[in-house]
Amino acid sequence: MTSADFQPRWTCNYRRPKNPIEAQHLYNHIRTVAYLLDASSEWLIPTFPFLASLPSEMQFGLDSVIGAALPGLGDAIGLILSFYQLFLSMLFGLPLNVIGIMVFYIFADAFIGLIPFIGEFLDVAFKANLYNLRLLEKELKRSKWATAVIIPQYTDWIPRPKKGSKKFGMSK
């Protein structure tokens, strides 16, 4: 498997990986969850082509959508989903200081989402799940899984249309 072969993974085994294949599957699932929560608006481009013109920092995910649709309750749901990603990351045996930073990001994201009106815009800008994914990747590169888990470039998944392409129903 090369970096360009990355595919979203919707399920995983809920245990510590025992071999490189299980480690890769777990990592792919964690990456899928992080992108769904913080940057899945790319999937809406076929329906809403104007989203392709947004800079990557302005992409939003289910965390922002649920938070905006269900004030208060949506932020609690986002908090639970973020802790799901943390639980999965912990299966790799992360050090406590990294887990602490991840928890801080999760609570900061939840607190930002609770601010009336502007909280929804700030929630789009603060991507705790993607920050936590980057922390996990940094730790994986230092761990025993460094040679077993292939970490794709950020451009390898959730593709952006190239200028002038007809991908996603757009033209020049």
C-alpha positions in Angstrom: 0.0 0.0 0.0 1.3 3.4 -0.9 0.3 6.8 0.3 -1.8 7.3 -2.8 -3.8 4.1 -2.1 -5.4 5.4 1.1 -9.0 4.6 1.3 -11.4 5.6 4.1 -12.1 2.8 6.6 -15.5 2.8 8.2 -14.9 0.1 10.8 -12.0 -1.3 12.9 -11.2 -3.8 15.6 -11.6 -2.1 19.0 -8.3 -3.5 20.4 -4.6 -2.8 20.3 -3.2 -3.7 16.9 -1.3 -7.0 16.8 0.3 -6.7 13.4 1.0 -4.1 10.7 -2.3 -4.8 8.8 -4.4 -4.2 12.0 -2.4 -1.1 12.7 -3.0 0.3 9.2 -6.7 -0.5 9.4 -6.9 1.3 12.8 -5.0 4.3 11.6 -7.2 4.5 8.4 -10.3 4.4 10.6 -9.0 7.2 12.9 -8.1 9.3 9.8 -11.6 8.7 8.4 -13.3 9.8 11.6 -11.1 12.9 11.9 -11.9 14.0 8.4 -15.6 13.3 8.8 -15.7 15.4 11.9 -13.6 18.3 10.7 -13.3 18.4 6.9 -16.0 16.4 5.2 -17.5 19.3 3.4 -15.4 18.2 0.4 -17.9 15.4 -0.1 -20.6 18.0 -0.7 -18.8 19.5 -3.7 -20.8 17.5 -6.3 -24.0 19.0 -4.9 -22.7 22.5 -3.9 -19.8 23.3 -6.3 -19.1 26.7 -4.7 -17.6 24.8 -1.8 -14.6 23.9 -4.0 -13.6 27.5 -4.0 -13.3 27.7 -0.2 -9.7 27.5 1.2 -8.9 24.3 3.1 -9.0 26.2 6.4 -12.7 26.9 5.8 -13.8 23.3 5.2 -16.2 22.1 7.8 -17.3 18.7 9.0 -20.0 16.9 10.8 -18.9 18.4 14.1 -19.6 21.9 12.9 -22.9 20.9 11.1 -24.3 19.0 14.2 -23.2 21.9 16.5 -25.0 24.4 14.3 -28.1 22.3 13.8 -28.6 21.4 17.4 -27.2 24.2 19.7 -25.9 22.8 22.9 -26.9 19.2 22.2 -24.9 19.2 19.0 -21.8 20.3 20.8 -22.2 17.4 23.3 -22.6 14.9 20.4 -19.4 16.4 18.8 -17.6 16.0 22.2 -18.6 12.3 22.3 -17.5 11.7 18.7 -14.1 13.4 19.4 -13.6 11.2 22.5 -14.3 8.2 20.2 -11.4 9.3 18.0 -9.3 9.7 21.2 -10.2 6.2 22.4 -9.1 4.8 19.1 -5.8 6.7 19.1 -5.1 5.4 22.7 -5.2 1.9 21.3 -1.7 2.7 19.8 -0.4 3.2 23.4 0.1 6.9 23.3 2.1 8.6 26.1 0.0 10.4 28.8 1.3 13.9 27.8 0.0 13.4 24.2 -3.3 12.1 25.5 -3.5 15.2 27.8 -2.9 17.6 24.8 -5.6 15.7 22.8 -8.1 16.1 25.7 -7.3 19.8 25.9 -8.0 20.2 22.2 -11.3 18.3 22.5 -12.5 20.4 25.4 -11.4 23.7 23.7 -13.3 22.7 20.6 -16.4 21.9 22.7 -16.1 25.2 24.6 -15.7 27.2 21.4 -18.9 25.6 20.0 -20.9 26.8 23.0 -20.3 30.5 22.3 -23.6 31.8 20.8 -23.5 32.7 17.1 -19.8 33.3 16.6 -19.0 29.9 18.2 -20.2 28.1 15.0 -17.8 30.1 12.8 -14.9 29.6 15.3 -15.7 25.9 15.4 -15.1 25.7 11.6 -11.7 27.3 12.1 -10.6 25.2 15.1 -10.2 21.6 13.9 -9.5 19.7 17.1 -9.9 16.3 15.5 -7.4 17.1 12.7 -5.0 18.5 15.3 -5.3 15.2 17.2 -4.8 13.2 14.0 -1.5 15.1 13.5 -0.4 14.4 17.0 -1.2 10.7 16.5 0.8 10.7 13.3 3.8 12.4 14.9 3.7 9.7 17.7 3.3 6.8 15.2 6.4 8.0 13.4 8.4 7.6 16.7 6.8 4.3 17.7 7.2 0.6 16.9 4.6 1.2 14.2 6.7 3.7 12.3 7.6 1.2 9.5 4.3 -0.6 9.6 1.7 2.3 9.2 1.7 4.3 6.0 0.7 7.9 6.7 -0.5 9.5 3.5 0.0 13.2 2.6 -2.9 15.4 3.4 -3.6 15.9 -0.3 -4.1 12.2 -0.8 -7.5 12.0 0.6 -10.4 14.4 0.3 -9.3 15.5 -3.1 -9.7 19.1 -4.2 -10.5 19.7 -7.9 -7.7 21.2 -10.0 -8.2 24.5 -11.7 -9.7 24.1 -15.1 -10.8 20.5 -14.5 -14.3 19.3 -14.9 -14.2 17.2 -11.8 -17.2 17.7 -9.5 -19.1 19.2 -12.4 -17.0 22.3 -12.6 -15.3 23.9 -15.5 -12.8 26.7 -15.8 
